[in-house]
């Protein structure tokens, strides 16, 4: 059985999970693991890179979607290395990537998956802008959804999954709609809009089924342009949560391996819950870039 290097985000979740519980879950599952608890995101990236350079073949991120994003960026920025298998132990406020695979959302259930043999090659996508290049695994956004993610990060973690809808309600009234141009390898689409969503997987925001037709193995992103008046946006949210919004007249859906997004007013851009910068932004899919433990 493989040995796992487990990197724990000590501030993930509504209430930090004791390291003793992480250790107990791994021991109960029969997983041979070495646990490290970095003190910052920068230290976490350094720990992941050091483990790989030392020959680690299996790395598990104990946290949420942001922790998986951190690992992807730490690894894909390296050259000429054999990338490890990535596992996820959900202790964060949201582990939406696991929902796409129907995997357990509890620490103990996910730990048992580390003891199995199934590995899934998954696509990763890039975001390129004034900030340089950033990778994302789950979902990226430009527009009001990104503004909501920015505000949600400032709210108390004790609010859990309710942080995002609270932040969305707070940012929507004053957020500027824009004239948006989305260019892909197949076509160009131009419209007035409130948001553009680039989904590699199906869920975000703590279980919202934003891209029910997305898959991480097809080499394309599920891109959605949300074009509706602000007063109508709250009525669209329940549809997004259930994944029934794709037939709504406010949603334009594209599939693309490359994209370029420009707006006539600057919009914030986020990747897997973290603000990265503002539009314009370009990106592309990197097929089978990571191996995910499922």
Buried (B, 14 or more C-beta within 10 A) or exposed (E): EBEBBBBBBBEBBBEEBEBEEBBBBBEEBEBEBEBBBBEEBEEBBEBBBEBBEEEBBBBBBBBBBBBBBBBBBBBBEEEEEEBBBBBBBBBBBBBBBBBBBEBBEEBBBBBBBBBEEEBBEBBBBBBBBEEEBBBBBBBBBBBBBBBBBBBBBEBEBEBBBEBBBBBBBBBBEEBEBBEBBBBBEEEEBEBEBBBBBBBBBBBBBBBBBBBBEBBBEBBBBBBBBBBBEEEEBEEBBEBBBEBEBBEBEBBBBBBBBBBBBBBEEEBBBBBBBBBBBBBBBBBBBBBEBBBBBB
